[in-house]
Each structure stands twice: as C-alpha cells, then as structure tokens.
Amino acid sequence: MMSVNENRYFETDGTVKPEALAGNPWLRYLVSADRPYWNVERIGEMADKKKNAALAYCLRTLDILDESASAADLDDTDYRLVRTVLCWSEVAKAGSAEDRRRWLARGYPLDIHNEASAMIYADHHCVRRPETDAAFLLIKLHGLPGQYVRGECGMDSSMGLAPVAASMGEKRFLDVFMVLNECIISAVDPAIWQKVSGKIKAFGKCLVDGHADAMPAMQRLKALLPECGEPGKNAVSMFAARIFPFYDLWYFQSALEPFGFANAARICEKAVEYLAGSDGGAEEIRHLNFKPLADAMYYDYVGKKHVNVYKQRILERWLADPVEYGQHVSFSFEKNRISLLIGVKFTPVCEKLIDFCVEAERSGILTYEKSITMLYDTFGFRRDAFDRMNNEEGYLATMNDADQSTKLSILDYVKGERIVDVGSGGGVLLDELERRFPDREIIGTDISRNVIETLLKKREDQGSRWTAVRHNFVEGPLAEKADTIIFSSIIHEIYSYTDLGKGKFDLRSIELALRYAIDSLNPGGRIVIRDGVKTPDTGKMKIRFKTPEGLDFFRQFLRDFRGMDGLSDEEKCAELNADERSVVTDMNYGREFLYTYTWGVQSFPHEVQECFGYFRLDDFRKFFAGHGMTVVEARSLLEEGYKTHLSPLVEISRPDPEKGEEPMEFPDSNCIVVAEK
C-alpha cells in the first residue's frame, strides 16, 4: 500500500506524476538520481545500495510530518516551512550526472550534503540573504543536532540557527525545531527519536539562549563509539587536543566502531598528520569524512550487511606494526573543499586474499576451511582460536534456533542471586534469564572476543541488564563466586578445542573446567549442564541414506572427524555398501555422525571439529560424586529437532548376523545434569 506522499507524487505503477514533477524541482532531483547514494548506517542489507535511498528517506520524513501529533499544532506557515526543509534536505545526494557536474562547478560541497542542499535550494528560490533565511539555515544545519548527540560535532556548528530562534521567539522556534528533528530522526528509526528527543529539546533551548554547550571530551568519545566501553586517557587527550576543537566527524561510528578507541585515535592521527604535511587548503578543512572507509568496511554476507573482518584484522595489524604491514595497506586521503575524505587502499594481492577468505567463509567446504585457517594464522588475523570470523553471527543464530527446545527447560533448575551462563554465544539464554529472573545478576561468558563484542552490542541495542565478560573455565575459576553456573551446549566445545599438551579431545579439559566451576560456586550453588551425551549402547548401527549426497557426507566425515580416534577404522566403518547407500558403524560413532549431518554442508567445517558426546550419564554421576557434589538430576533425551531434520535423510537399524536388521529409534542426543555443592 502506498503512503500518503507516495500517492501525492506517484502513480500506482510507481512512475512519477507529470504535474508533481513540474511543480516540485526537489522531486525532479530526487527521482533523476542515476547514481544511488547510500549510507552504510541506514541499510541492513547490501542490496539496499541499489535503491533510491534519498527519495525513500525524504518521503518517510514527509509521511511522519503528516502523521505527527506535534506537527498538528503548527500553523500553516510553519508547517510549510518544515515541509520545505524536508523536501530539499536530501537533494545533494541525488540529481543527474549533469546536475552534479553543475553543482560541483559552482563549488557546492556534495559530500557535506546538508550544506550543498541548502545552496541548491537557494539557487531555485533566489535567496539573496541566506544568513537570515529560515528555510536555508534549517536545511544547511539539519541533522546537526542529531550529530551533536552522537558526538560527531560540537554545538557551535549549529549556532547559525540562533538568529532564526531569536526572530521566531522561543515557543514557535522550539515547536518547529522539535517537529523537524522528529521527522529527520524517526525516519531513520522511531526508537532513536524516543531515546534522544529530550536531548534534542535541550539542544534547541541552547540555540534560543544563543549559548553553545560543549560536550566534555570523554562523554563525546563514548557517544561516538557507544559499544566500545571506556576510552583510554591517551585517546581522550588526543581527541580533546587535536580533533574536537577543529573538526566535525562524518560517518565516524560506522567506519571506526569495529576498531575501538585506541585504533580510532591512531586513524584520526594519521588524518591530522596528512593535513599538516599537505600543500595548501588544510586550514579550510572543517570535516573529517570517513564515508569511503565505512563503505569499504562492509559487504554482503548471507544477504545482510556485515563488517569485513579480514579488512579489519589487516588494518589492526598495520596500525600495530606499520613497518611490516605497510606493504599491504595504506589510507587514502582526498581534500574536497572543506572536507577530508578518508578511505583505505589494499594492494591487489591483499584484495585477492580478502576475497578468497570471504568466499571460503561462504562456501562451508572443509578444504577451504583448512586453507583459510592457514591464511589467517599466517597473517595473524584471528584474535583467538575460537573466532569463527564473518559467519559467527549466522552460525550462532543457527545454533540458537536448533537448541531452543530443552535450552529453556534447564532454567527450572536455576537458584540463587548470581547466575552465570558459560559460552553465551548469541545471547538467547541471557535474554530468557533476564526475562524470567528480572531481579538477579546475570553474567554471560565466552572465550571468543568476537562473541563478547557482539553480545555487548546486543545488550546496548536492546537495553538489557545482563553483562558479558571474556572467561575460560579451563584457565581458572570466576573472579566472584556464583550461585548457578550453566553449561548449555558448551562442555563439548571445551573438549573439542582445548589442547592441554596431548592434543584435543582430552577428557582432562572437561574435568579441569568443571573443577574450576565447582570452585566458583557458593555453598549450595548449582552446576546445570545441557549437552551431548554418549549412549550406553555398545552395539553397532546401520545407516541407510535416502539421498545420494548422504554417503558422500559420511565419507567426508570419516576422513575429517578426529573426535573418536580411539576407535579402529573397522569400528568406524565396518561395512559400506554404495549400491544401497548404507554404512555399518559403531553406535556412538554413528550418533556423532548423525548429529553432524543434521547441520548440513554449510556448518560441516565447524561441526566436524567437535565431538558432541563425551560422557555417559554414569560418567557425570561418578565425576560429581567424586567432587563432593549431589546430583539433583541426570537424564538423557532426544531433541525433537534432530528427529525432524534426520528422518527425511536417513533410516537407521541395528544389524544382527542372526536376526537380520532390527529397526531402531535415533539414540538420545542430549542430557540434562544438575549437581549441587
């Protein structure tokens, strides 16, 4: 269904109405854009780059104006003023190639679109005294209040509106100012407007008073990079002395948030050093514009906008060691009248390496996985062995969806005030813990820095109370004791990835992690485990595949799975019949294969590295009894999701030389074990 303003200007087939085009030159500029302008901060999918974002955004602002209860209080003159500002504020992002050539020839700074849009407006309306024209000034300075709240500019950048405020009077100006900013900000996200409207109103009152209120450097830095914690003293000092007094910052957060405060400071220092060493015009630069860098840092992964972690890692390496890594990468700087455009350049070899890594991540093929591991270990891209790089988000989403059934049931066993979720991944359990126990302290842990960064961003985005810290139970107990420690689908990962000197898949890693967890409990505290489980059945399993791909998957699993190398080759594959697409294998080896097969080709490179079952229920009981713990619950079960996924792919039976084949159910996949101190 078309919106009010789409109906006003467009036919039902999406073509612009001739009379609308003739009477609205701003609309002609927006619809004639032959080079889509895109803002990485405003898109969720990279396919959005192909859309006419400036036109769509403008129409959203006009719809909000027509729907706003606040706007209803404006008289006709002020309503038309706000509408005029909204119509013209995006035009510098659009226009035809000929329009842009003409604007550039006239000296319009198209990369600072609000100022350029104001100049284009002034051309069409023959504005002779722009310094007193309310529409011109509101177009020129539109968006700056929001940028101030985000830390991107100082309030003094907007003081050109003080004469408008004085001429209108406080009430009228604030009414216009608030409606205008509601339209501008709500068109990006209504939730942002709800969050910042009070700050915007305080900003407007400062304009009425003619007083620019300076935001302290520490506060401004935290507003710039809200997901990065506390900035260090060196970063605060550098920005306070060399950046904030002189420059407004454009696209700062989208470009530099992946790097954190210290590296953001280093990048800005390089920009300032370039200006200091450049010939002429450096003193005219008022904006550091990071849009080229932001554009370079994102790409399409499974249809979503995603930070290119390989580029990020290479840049981080270069900033840490410019001499060694300077051969691979450099920043690009371009002075454009009042702006310095800041981008990044990689050597052709480096670009090819990045492209390879991206495609390898997308492929999910094990041979690519091995190659990519060698490459990013050689170049030092990974922060730790648990980084899954660019597909972390999709992988965690898959895990969380599939595990939903019994994952939540284990919360019935939670007790006490301080609850720790080990290996929190995508944060599903943290959200549910907070919902169910709103007054308790909830902490998530993970080994991967990537995961912790994602969790902290999620917490900020949704305003959660829980927190997340990096911790490894194999290395020691928690700093503060807890009342419940939850291991949900994480102990098998400890078993699969930890090397204590004798290789991975060492049961000592499990014993060590659980012992440190016991040490981390208050008296009466609980360890709650939901994980894979070995079946007590020591027989054999026959798997008959219903698709040709299944047998190939088993052959690949047989070559690459190292989690049960204590079995002989004959135990792993006692019989393989290509004609009937079947294999006979050890019961627990078959169980491991089936639950790897569940995840499919995309997740195979990761899943084949993990052994899901490591203890039988009796092994859990013996371990906890040996450490003075009381086992409150110990049961195994088959996750319904496994049965749903596997039934169309395989059928299983128990082979017997005398009785023939006996149909069997899928073995239990999971267990729930609860032990109390």
C-alpha positions in Angstrom: 0.0 0.0 0.0 1.3 3.4 -1.0 1.8 6.1 1.7 0.1 9.5 1.6 3.1 11.2 0.0 3.7 8.4 -2.5 0.1 8.8 -3.6 0.6 12.5 -3.8 3.6 12.3 -6.2 3.4 8.9 -7.9 1.1 6.8 -10.0 0.1 3.3 -8.8 2.7 1.8 -11.2 5.5 3.7 -9.4 6.0 6.4 -12.1 6.1 10.0 -11.0 3.0 12.1 -11.8 3.9 14.7 -14.5 2.2 17.5 -12.6 4.1 16.6 -9.4 7.4 16.7 -11.3 6.6 20.0 -12.9 5.7 21.7 -9.7 8.4 20.3 -7.4 12.0 20.8 -8.6 13.3 19.0 -5.5 11.3 15.9 -6.6 12.9 16.0 -10.0 16.3 16.0 -8.5 15.5 13.0 -6.3 13.9 10.9 -8.9 16.5 11.6 -11.5 19.3 10.2 -9.4 21.3 8.0 -11.7 23.9 7.1 -9.1 22.2 5.8 -5.9 23.6 7.4 -2.8 23.8 5.0 0.1 24.6 5.5 3.8 26.0 2.3 5.4 24.5 3.3 8.7 21.0 3.2 7.3 21.0 -0.1 5.5 20.5 -3.6 6.9 21.1 -5.4 3.6 23.7 -4.6 1.0 21.1 -5.0 -1.7 19.6 -1.7 -0.4 22.6 0.1 -2.0 20.7 -0.2 -5.3 17.6 1.6 -4.1 16.9 5.3 -4.3 17.6 5.8 -0.6 17.4 9.6 -0.7 14.0 9.6 -2.3 12.7 6.9 0.1 14.0 8.7 3.1 12.6 12.0 2.0 9.1 10.5 1.6 9.3 8.9 5.0 10.1 12.3 6.6 7.1 13.8 4.9 4.8 11.0 6.0 6.0 11.4 9.6 5.3 15.2 9.3 1.7 14.5 8.2 1.2 11.9 10.9 2.9 13.7 13.8 0.7 14.9 16.6 3.2 17.6 17.4 3.0 18.9 13.8 -0.7 19.3 14.2 0.0 22.3 16.5 1.9 24.1 13.8 0.2 26.9 11.9 0.1 26.7 8.1 3.2 28.9 7.7 5.4 26.8 10.0 4.0 23.5 8.5 5.0 24.7 5.0 8.4 25.8 6.4 9.1 22.3 7.9 7.8 20.6 4.7 10.1 22.8 2.5 13.1 21.9 4.6 12.4 18.2 4.4 11.8 18.3 0.7 15.1 20.0 -0.1 17.4 18.5 2.6 18.3 15.4 0.5 18.7 16.8 -3.0 22.5 17.0 -2.9 22.6 13.2 -2.6 20.7 12.9 -5.9 20.4 14.7 -9.2 21.6 13.5 -12.6 25.2 13.4 -13.7 24.7 16.7 -15.4 23.2 18.2 -12.2 26.2 17.0 -10.2 28.7 18.4 -12.6 26.9 21.8 -12.5 26.8 21.8 -8.7 30.5 20.9 -8.4 31.4 23.6 -10.9 29.6 26.1 -8.6 31.7 24.9 -5.6 28.9 23.0 -3.8 30.4 20.5 -1.2 28.3 17.5 -2.2 30.0 15.3 0.3 28.5 17.6 3.0 25.0 17.1 1.7 23.2 19.4 4.1 25.3 22.5 3.1 25.1 21.6 -0.6 21.4 21.0 -0.4 20.9 24.4 1.1 22.9 26.0 -1.7 20.8 24.2 -4.3 17.6 25.4 -2.6 19.0 29.0 -2.5 19.6 28.8 -6.3 16.0 27.8 -7.0 14.5 30.3 -4.7 16.8 33.2 -5.5 17.7 33.6 -1.8 19.6 36.9 -1.5 20.3 36.9 2.2 20.9 33.2 3.2 22.2 34.2 6.6 18.7 35.3 7.6 16.5 32.9 5.5 15.0 30.3 7.9 14.5 27.6 5.3 18.0 27.9 4.0 19.5 27.8 7.5 17.4 24.9 8.6 18.4 22.9 5.5 22.0 23.8 5.9 22.1 22.8 9.6 19.5 20.0 9.5 20.8 16.8 11.1 23.5 18.5 13.2 21.5 18.3 16.4 21.5 14.5 16.0 25.2 14.5 15.1 25.8 16.5 18.3 24.0 13.9 20.4 26.1 11.2 18.6 29.3 13.1 19.4 30.1 13.9 15.8 30.1 17.7 16.0 30.1 20.4 18.6 27.0 22.6 19.3 28.9 25.6 17.9 28.4 24.1 14.4 24.6 24.8 14.8 24.8 28.3 16.2 23.9 29.7 12.8 20.3 28.9 13.8 20.5 31.3 16.8 19.2 34.3 14.7 16.3 32.2 13.4 15.4 31.3 17.0 15.6 34.9 18.1 13.4 36.1 15.2 10.8 33.4 15.8 10.7 33.5 19.6 11.3 30.6 21.9 7.9 28.7 21.7 7.5 29.0 17.9 11.1 28.1 17.2 11.1 25.1 19.6 7.8 23.8 18.0 9.3 24.0 14.5 12.7 22.6 15.7 11.2 19.6 17.5 8.8 18.7 14.7 11.6 18.9 12.1 14.0 16.8 14.2 11.3 14.2 14.9 10.8 13.8 11.2 14.5 13.6 10.5 15.4 11.1 13.2 12.2 9.0 13.3 12.6 8.4 9.5 15.8 6.6 10.5 14.3 4.8 13.5 11.4 5.9 15.7 13.1 4.2 18.7 16.1 6.6 18.3 13.8 9.6 18.5 12.2 8.3 21.7 15.6 7.9 23.1 17.1 11.3 22.2 14.1 13.7 22.0 14.9 15.1 25.4 18.5 15.9 24.4 17.3 17.5 21.2 14.9 19.8 23.1 17.8 20.8 25.4 19.8 21.5 22.3 17.1 23.7 20.9 16.9 25.7 24.1 20.6 26.4 23.9 20.1 27.8 20.4 17.3 30.1 21.8 19.7 31.2 24.5 22.5 31.8 22.0 24.8 29.6 24.1 26.8 26.7 22.7 27.1 24.0 25.4 30.4 22.0 24.9 30.2 18.2 25.5 33.2 17.0 27.6 35.7 15.0 25.5 35.2 11.8 27.5 31.4 12.0 27.1 31.7 12.8 23.4 34.0 9.9 22.7 31.7 7.5 24.5 28.8 8.9 22.4 30.8 8.4 19.2 31.6 4.7 20.0 29.0 3.6 22.4 29.8 -0.1 22.0 33.5 0.2 22.9 33.4 0.6 26.7 35.6 3.2 28.3 38.1 5.2 26.2 41.7 5.3 27.5 43.3 8.5 28.7 45.6 8.8 25.6 42.6 8.6 23.2 40.7 11.2 25.2 43.7 13.5 25.3 44.3 13.2 21.5 40.7 13.9 20.5 40.4 16.7 23.0 43.5 18.4 21.7 43.7 17.6 18.0 40.2 16.6 16.7 37.2 18.1 18.6 38.3 21.8 18.6 38.8 21.7 14.8 36.7 19.1 13.0 33.2 17.7 12.7 33.2 13.9 12.1 31.1 12.3 9.5 30.4 8.5 9.3 32.7 8.1 12.3 30.8 5.4 14.1 30.1 3.1 11.1 33.7 3.4 9.9 35.6 3.1 13.2 33.4 1.3 15.7 34.9 -2.1 14.7 38.4 -0.8 15.7 37.8 0.6 19.2 39.1 3.8 20.8 42.8 3.3 20.6 42.8 2.4 16.9 40.2 5.1 16.1 42.6 7.6 17.7 45.5 6.3 15.5 43.5 6.6 12.4 42.5 10.1 13.2 46.1 11.0 14.0 47.1 9.8 10.5 44.4 12.1 9.0 45.7 15.1 11.0 49.3 14.3 10.1 48.4 14.2 6.5 46.7 17.6 6.7 49.8 19.0 8.5 52.0 17.8 5.7 49.8 18.6 2.7 50.2 21.6 0.5 47.6 24.4 0.8 44.0 24.3 1.9 44.5 22.3 5.1 43.3 25.3 7.3 40.0 25.3 5.4 39.2 21.7 6.3 36.3 21.5 8.8 35.1 17.9 8.4 36.8 14.6 8.6 34.6 12.4 6.4 35.0 8.6 6.9 32.4 7.6 4.4 34.9 6.0 2.0 36.3 3.9 4.9 32.8 3.0 6.1 31.8 1.9 2.5 34.9 -0.3 2.3 34.4 -2.0 5.6 31.1 -3.7 4.9 30.0 -6.3 2.4 27.1 -8.8 1.8 27.1 -12.0 3.9 24.1 -14.2 3.6 22.0 -11.2 2.4 23.0 -9.0 5.4 25.4 -6.1 5.9 28.4 -7.4 7.7 31.8 -6.0 8.8 34.6 -7.4 6.6 36.6 -8.9 9.5 39.6 -9.6 7.2 39.9 -6.0 6.3 39.5 -5.1 10.0 42.3 -7.5 11.0 44.7 -6.3 8.4 44.1 -2.7 9.3 44.6 -3.5 13.0 47.9 -5.3 12.2 49.1 -2.4 10.2 48.2 0.1 12.9 50.1 -2.0 15.4 53.1 -2.6 13.1 53.2 0.0 10.3 56.6 -1.1 9.1 55.9 -4.8 8.5 52.3 -4.4 7.3 52.6 -1.1 5.4 53.4 -3.1 2.2 49.8 -4.5 2.3 47.6 -1.5 3.1 47.5 2.3 3.3 45.0 5.1 3.9 43.8 7.3 1.1 43.1 11.0 1.7 41.3 13.4 -0.6 40.7 17.0 0.2 37.4 18.2 -1.1 37.0 21.9 -0.4 36.0 21.9 3.3 36.3 18.1 3.9 39.0 15.5 4.1 37.7 12.2 2.7 39.4 9.2 4.4 39.4 5.8 2.9 41.6 2.7 2.7 43.6 1.0 -0.1 44.8 -2.6 -0.2 47.4 -4.0 -2.6 45.9 -6.1 -5.4 47.4 -9.2 -3.7 45.9 -8.3 -0.4 42.5 -7.7 -2.1 42.6 -11.1 -3.6 43.4 -12.7 -0.3 40.4 -10.9 1.3 38.1 -12.0 -1.5 39.3 -15.6 -1.1 38.7 -15.5 2.7 35.2 -14.1 2.1 34.3 -16.8 -0.4 35.8 -19.5 1.7 33.6 -18.4 4.6 30.6 -18.5 2.4 31.3 -21.9 0.9 31.4 -24.0 4.1 33.6 -26.5 2.3 36.2 -28.2 4.6 39.1 -27.9 2.2 38.5 -24.2 2.0 38.3 -24.1 5.8 41.7 -25.6 6.2 43.2 -23.2 3.7 41.6 -20.2 5.3 42.9 -21.3 8.7 46.4 -21.4 7.4 46.0 -18.0 5.8 44.6 -16.1 8.7 47.1 -17.7 11.1 49.9 -16.7 8.8 48.7 -13.1 8.7 47.7 -13.1 12.3 44.0 -12.1 11.6 42.5 -14.1 14.4 42.3 -12.8 17.9 42.0 -16.2 19.4 41.4 -19.8 18.3 37.7 -19.6 18.8 37.0 -16.8 16.3 34.6 -18.1 13.6 35.2 -14.8 11.7 32.5 -13.5 9.4 30.0 -16.3 9.8 29.9 -16.1 13.6 26.5 -14.4 13.5 24.8 -16.8 11.2 26.4 -19.8 12.9 25.2 -18.6 16.3 21.7 -17.9 15.0 21.5 -21.5 13.7 22.7 -22.9 16.9 20.2 -20.9 19.0 17.3 -21.8 16.8 18.0 -25.5 16.8 18.6 -25.7 20.5 15.5 -23.8 21.6 13.5 -26.8 23.0 15.4 -28.0 26.0 17.6 -25.0 26.3 14.9 -23.1 28.2 13.8 -26.1 30.3 17.1 -26.1 32.2 16.2 -22.7 33.7 13.8 -24.5 36.0 16.9 -25.7 37.9 18.4 -22.2 38.5 18.8 -21.0 42.0 20.4 -18.1 43.9 21.1 -14.4 43.0 24.2 -14.6 40.8 23.7 -16.6 37.6 26.5 -17.3 35.1 25.8 -18.6 31.5 29.0 -20.1 30.1 29.6 -19.8 26.4 26.7 -17.4 25.8 27.0 -17.3 22.0 24.2 -15.3 20.6 22.7 -14.4 24.0 19.4 -16.3 23.7 19.8 -17.8 27.2 20.8 -14.5 28.7 17.7 -12.8 27.4 15.5 -15.6 28.8 17.3 -15.5 32.1 16.7 -11.7 32.4 13.0 -12.2 31.4 12.5 -14.9 34.0 14.7 -13.5 36.8 14.5 -9.7 36.4 16.0 -9.0 39.9 19.0 -11.3 39.7 22.5 -10.6 38.5 23.1 -12.4 35.2 26.5 -12.7 33.5 27.4 -14.3 30.2 30.9 -15.6 29.4 32.6 -16.7 26.2 36.1 -17.5 25.1 35.9 -15.5 21.8 36.5 -11.8 21.8 34.3 -11.6 18.7 31.4 -13.1 20.6 31.8 -10.8 23.6 31.8 -7.8 21.3 28.6 -8.9 19.6 27.0 -9.6 23.0 27.8 -6.2 24.4 26.5 -4.6 21.2 23.3 -6.6 21.5 23.0 -5.6 25.2 23.3 -1.9 24.3 20.9 -2.2 21.3 18.1 -3.8 23.4 18.8 -2.1 26.8 19.5 -5.4 28.6 20.7 -5.5 32.2 22.9 -8.6 31.8 26.5 -8.3 31.1 29.2 -10.3 29.3 32.8 -11.0 30.1 35.6 -13.0 28.5 36.5 -16.0 30.6 37.8 -19.6 30.1 37.0 -22.1 32.8 39.9 -24.2 31.7 42.2 -21.4 32.8 40.7 -20.8 36.2 37.6 -20.0 38.4 35.5 -16.9 38.2 36.7 -13.8 40.0 33.5 -13.7 42.0 31.5 -16.7 43.2 28.2 -17.6 41.7 25.0 -19.4 42.8 24.3 -21.1 39.4 26.7 -21.8 36.6 25.0 -23.0 33.4 26.9 -25.0 30.7 24.4 -25.2 27.8 26.0 -27.0 24.8 29.4 -25.7 25.7 31.3 -28.5 27.5 31.6 -30.5 24.3 33.3 -27.4 22.7 35.8 -27.3 25.6 36.5 -30.9 25.0 36.8 -30.4 21.2 39.1 -27.3 21.1 41.2 -27.4 24.3 44.7 -28.7 24.0 46.5 -29.4 27.3 49.6 -30.7 25.7 48.3 -34.1 24.4 46.1 -32.9 21.7 42.4 -32.0 21.6 39.6 -34.4 22.8 41.3 -34.8 26.1 38.8 -35.6 28.9 41.1 -33.7 31.3 39.9 -30.5 29.8 36.3 -31.3 30.9 37.4 -32.3 34.3 39.5 -29.1 34.7 36.7 -26.8 33.6 34.1 -28.5 35.8 36.5 -28.5 38.8 37.1 -24.7 38.4 33.3 -24.3 38.0 32.8 -26.1 41.3 35.4 -23.8 42.9 33.4 -20.8 41.6 30.2 -21.8 43.4 28.9 -20.5 46.7 27.8 -23.2 49.1 24.5 -24.7 47.9 25.2 -23.5 44.4 24.5 -25.5 41.3 26.1 -26.5 38.0 23.5 -27.0 35.3 24.6 -28.9 32.2 22.7 -29.4 29.0 24.9 -31.0 26.4 25.5 -34.0 24.2 25.6 -37.5 25.7 27.1 -40.8 24.8 24.6 -43.7 24.6 25.3 -46.7 26.9 24.6 -49.0 23.9 27.8 -50.5 22.8 26.5 -52.2 19.6 26.5 -51.2 16.0 24.2 -49.0 13.9 23.3 -49.3 10.2 22.6 -46.1 8.5 20.8 -46.2 5.1 20.8 -42.8 3.3 17.7 -41.6 1.4 19.7 -39.2 -0.9 22.9 -39.8 -2.9 24.6 -36.9 -1.0 24.4 -38.7 2.3 27.0 -41.3 1.6 29.5 -38.7 0.3 28.9 -36.7 3.6 29.7 -39.9 5.6 32.9 -40.5 3.6 34.0 -36.9 4.3 33.1 -37.3 8.0 35.2 -40.5 8.1 38.2 -38.6 6.7 37.9 -35.5 8.8 36.4 -36.3 12.2 39.1 -36.8 14.8 36.9 -36.8 17.9 36.8 -40.6 18.3 40.1 -41.7 17.0 40.4 -44.3 19.8 38.1 -46.5 17.6 39.7 -48.6 14.9 38.9 -48.0 11.3 36.8 -51.1 11.2 34.8 -49.9 14.2 34.2 -46.6 12.5 33.1 -48.2 9.2 32.5 -52.0 9.5 30.7 -52.1 6.1 30.0 -49.6 3.3 27.5 -50.6 0.6 27.5 -48.0 -2.2 24.7 -49.7 -4.1 22.2 -49.5 -1.2 23.8 -46.3 0.1 24.4 -47.7 3.6 27.1 -48.0 6.3 27.5 -50.0 9.4 29.3 -48.3 12.2 29.9 -48.1 16.0 26.8 -46.9 17.8 28.4 -43.8 19.3 30.4 -43.0 16.1 27.1 -43.2 14.2 25.4 -41.0 16.7 28.2 -38.4 16.3 27.9 -38.6 12.5 24.1 -38.2 12.5 24.2 -35.0 14.6 26.9 -33.5 12.4 24.8 -34.5 9.4 21.9 -32.6 10.9 23.7 -29.3 10.5 24.4 -29.8 6.8 27.2 -28.8 4.4 27.3 -25.1 5.5 28.2 -25.9 9.1 30.2 -29.1 8.4 33.7 -27.4 8.6 32.9 -26.4 12.2 30.8 -29.3 13.4 33.2 -31.9 12.2 35.8 -30.4 14.6 33.5 -31.1 17.6 32.7 -34.3 19.5 29.2 -33.8 20.9 29.1 -36.8 23.2 32.0 -37.4 25.6 30.4 -38.7 28.9 27.6 -41.2 29.5 25.2 -40.3 32.3 27.0 -42.6 34.7 30.3 -40.7 33.9 28.6 -37.5 35.0 27.3 -39.1 38.2 30.7 -40.5 39.1 32.6 -37.2 38.4 30.3 -35.1 40.6 30.2 -37.7 43.4 33.9 -37.7 43.4 34.0 -34.0 44.0 31.5 -34.0 46.8 28.5 -32.8 44.7 25.0 -34.1 45.0 23.4 -35.0 41.6 19.9 -33.5 41.6 19.0 -34.5 38.0 20.6 -36.7 35.4 18.6 -37.7 32.3 19.1 -38.1 28.6 16.7 -37.2 25.8 16.4 -36.9 22.0 15.9 -33.3 20.8 12.9 -33.3 18.6 14.7 -31.1 16.1 17.2 -33.8 15.3 14.5 -36.3 14.5 12.7 -33.7 12.4 15.8 -33.0 10.4 17.1 -36.5 10.1 14.0 -38.5 9.3 13.8 -37.3 5.6 17.5 -38.1 5.2 18.2 -41.5 6.8 16.7 -44.5 8.4 18.7 -46.5 11.0 18.6 -50.1 12.2 20.5 -52.4 14.5 22.3 -55.1 12.4 22.3 -58.6 13.7 24.0 -61.5 11.9 21.4 -64.0 13.1 18.2 -62.0 13.3 18.9 -59.6 10.4 18.2 -55.9 10.8 16.1 -54.5 13.6 14.6 -51.0 13.1 15.6 -48.6 15.9 14.9 -45.1 17.1 17.5 -42.4 16.9 19.7 -42.5 20.0 19.4 -39.8 22.6 21.2 -36.7 21.6 21.3 -34.6 24.8 21.4 -34.8 28.5 20.4 -32.6 31.4 22.6 -32.9 34.5 22.2 -30.8 37.7 24.7 -31.1 40.5 24.6 -29.1 43.8 27.5 -28.2 46.1 
